[in-house]
């Protein structure tokens, strides 16, 4: 799809995508920890963490597509799964169209 990459870049550039999702979560009354450190001594951080359901949410932006970053992300995601966390991953487009918010709320069994 020729315009998809451009659409993703445009959506990511519109606003700090993390702030967009945080505003959506706040408006929905969902409690979370942003930039949660896990599995010390590693310096890994989860974009969003919902401790009551052991849910980790990661936003996949342009920086995650870099070759060296991609491998490190996979290592972190596998470690999170091994530690018993459920991981949901979303793109900027999914945040802007509120797909991420709906899927997070569904996992948490919260009505929007």
LINKA-V520755 format. One record per helix or strand of 3 or more residues. SS is the DSSP state (~ for helix, > for strand). FROM is the first residue (numbers start at 1). LEN is the number of residues. If there is no record, write none. Layout:
BEGIN
{{SS;FROM;LEN} {SS;FROM;LEN}}
END
This chain:
BEGIN
{{~;4;11} {~;17;11} {>;33;5} {>;45;6} {~;51;3} {>;55;6} {~;62;4} {~;67;16} {>;86;6} {~;92;5} {~;99;9}}
END
